[in-house]
Amino acid sequence: MLIPFNKPFFVGTETRYIEEAVRSGKLSGDGMFTRRCEEWLQAKLGAPRVLLTTSGTDALELAALLLNLEPNDEVLLPSFTFSSTATAFALRGARLVFVDSTANRPAFDADQLDSLVTPRTRAIVPVHYAGISCDMTTINAVAEKNNLLVIEDAAQALGGRFEGKPLGTQGALAAFSFHETKNVTAGGEGGMLVINEPSLVARAEVLREKGTNRAAFFRGEVAKYNWVDVGSSFLPAEINAAFLWAQLEKLDFIQQRRQELWARYYKELQSLNAFGIGLPNVPDYSAQNGHLFYLVCRSSTERTALIDFLKQRDITAIFHYQPLHNSPYYASRHDGRELPWAIYYADCLVRLPLYTELEASQQQRIISAVLEFYQVL
Ligand SMILES: *Cc1c(COP(=O)(O)O)cnc(C)c1O
């Protein structure tokens, strides 16, 4: 039987909560389920304000709007990441200054940040790839020294930690995704913006509500609501929030399952290290969240062969992220620096199936096939 790369997990109560949302007669955003999710997530993270959004991409766009970026303002971000990390800031006309990965892990090299800061730099956008924390000590020190805002792309990072503290609470702002490929989903698409800097909360509410002070109006803080700023429509519908609520109620179960799968991969594939195959490298300051498991092959040819080998055995493994600095859209705009490690991960990294419902016997089949490919069985 085919083992897919990913399979969205249903906890079972999603449809009941969706029905509740439908019957409540309130389908647009900011209803009961949205509030429930936001309050629960605020408590879980210990963050002053969480706003559900229609996607992780939207959460990043909302963050970029909050920055009031001007054309040619600069933003530091990794090259090895999903396009949304970049488009949110490109939309505001920012110049993207891509930072290379490191030999040890796909996350960007925080030690390069200081030398890339210019008088036009406004923000740093660390991506917690695979739910493994970036080096927030160095990042926050550079940000503080140069008066920059830190926006965590925590799209993959729900449940991940930095020095014991939840990812998504380390920058002024953090964007999470509830896309169906992430640990929990809001019914396919969804996200949230975490606002850790209290002075940004009021404006974030306005930008998310089409530039109106509607949120303040409903709290009785203003007599009528008005158009007060730029903005867009970033609120998810209640049925998405209802779906997410069902998943959040089972978050501990989901995370535990995924952690078990991750730990088994890590243990059973350790022996590949001796052959020069890379395994996820979780630094001491971080705890990962069972989001994804990857191997780093020795070459792109080897990776293609491994993926084909697994495919012949009905196992779907994938690779991802063509480096953004070399992308068709940005190559001609990039400042020309070589970013060899971003290219290395784009060429050599492979992701193995990891989803909540993956059964132990299926995982064993995957592990055996990988070991067979490397002839260590
Ligand atoms: C998934 C993801 C996003 C985008 O989230 P969506 O909810 O799909 O818009 C952004 N950045 C990273 C690193 C992601 O993995």
The ligand as an SDF file (V2000), in Angstrom:
LIG
                    3D

 15 15  0  0  0  0  0  0  0  0999 V2000
    3.8330   26.6700    5.5010 C   0  0  0  0  0  0  0  0  0  0  0  0
    4.8080   27.7890    5.5650 C   0  0  0  0  0  0  0  0  0  0  0  0
    4.4380   29.1260    5.3000 C   0  0  0  0  0  0  0  0  0  0  0  0
    3.1130   29.5080    4.7570 C   0  0  0  0  0  0  0  0  0  0  0  0
    2.0060   29.1290    5.4770 O   0  0  0  0  0  0  0  0  0  0  0  0
    0.5840   29.0330    4.7430 P   0  0  0  0  0  0  0  0  0  0  0  0
   -0.3600   28.8160    5.8630 O   0  0  0  0  0  0  0  0  0  0  0  0
    0.6470   27.8870    3.7890 O   0  0  0  0  0  0  0  0  0  0  0  0
    0.3450   30.3170    4.0400 O   0  0  0  0  0  0  0  0  0  0  0  0
    5.3840   30.1190    5.4840 C   0  0  0  0  0  0  0  0  0  0  0  0
    6.6340   29.8480    5.8820 N   0  0  0  0  0  0  0  0  0  0  0  0
    7.0310   28.5840    6.1080 C   0  0  0  0  0  0  0  0  0  0  0  0
    8.4370   28.3400    6.5630 C   0  0  0  0  0  0  0  0  0  0  0  0
    6.1460   27.5190    5.9450 C   0  0  0  0  0  0  0  0  0  0  0  0
    6.5760   26.2650    6.1560 O   0  0  0  0  0  0  0  0  0  0  0  0
  1  2  1  0
  2  3  1  0
  2 14  2  0
  3  4  1  0
  3 10  2  0
  4  5  1  0
  5  6  1  0
  6  7  2  0
  6  8  1  0
  6  9  1  0
 10 11  1  0
 11 12  2  0
 12 13  1  0
 12 14  1  0
 14 15  1  0
M  END
$$$$
